[in-house]
């Protein structure tokens, strides 16, 4: 069994149609779904976090990290 695990669920994830701890018979299917999830979360969620994918045997771990604004800008588009 191949599993996709999101380490920290954010509000956007909880509101989405995605599920945590999804299981797949096929490793290829799990990898494709994990990549779809990461791409969608990085492009469509609120942009407060960045998501990355790591493979560990039969587990595909999606990690969440806070985006840091090196310039002190909040990212609202009004600082420049």
N, C-alpha and C positions, 0 to 999 in steps of 0.2 A: 504494500500500500504506500502510495506517495502522498504526502500531505503538504498543503500550503498553510503556513503559520505566520500571522501578523503579530509581532511582539507587543505592540501597544496600539490599541484601537483609539482613534480620535473621533470627534463628533461627526466629521464628514464621513468617515468609514461607517459609523453606526447608522447614519441616515441613508447610506448607499444600499444598492442591491447585492453587494458583495458579502460573502460569508467568511468567517475565520475558521481555521482548522478544516478546510475542504480536503477530501480524500479522493484520489484517483488511482485506478488500476495501472494506467500507463504513465510512465515517467515523462514521456514527451507531452502528453496531455496536461500534466501538472505544470510542467515548465512553461508551456504556451499560455495557460491560464494565469500563472504567476506574472509573466511578462505583461500580459494584457492589463492585469490589475495595477502593477507598478506604473506603467505608462499612463493609465487613466488617472490614477491618484495624483501623479506628479503634474498632470496637465489640467485636470478638471476640479480638483479639490481646492480649498481656500488659499493655498500657497503658504501657509504657516509652517508646513513640514515638508521634508524631502524624504522620499521612500526609496529604498534600495533592496535589491534581491541578492541573496546568497544561497548557494546550494550546499547541503550537508547530507550526503547520502540520499536517503529517500525523503528528506525534508527540504522544502523550499521556504526559507525564512525571509520575510519582508520586514525590514527594520525601518523605524521612523526616527528621524532626527529633526530638531528645530532648525529652521533656516536662520542663519545669522546675517544681519545687515552690517557689513563692515564699515559702512559710511555713517551709521547711525540712522539711516533712513528706514522708515516703517514699511516701505514698499507700496505705499498708497498712490504713488505716481505724482505727487505734488511737491516733491523735494527738489526736482531738477528744473 
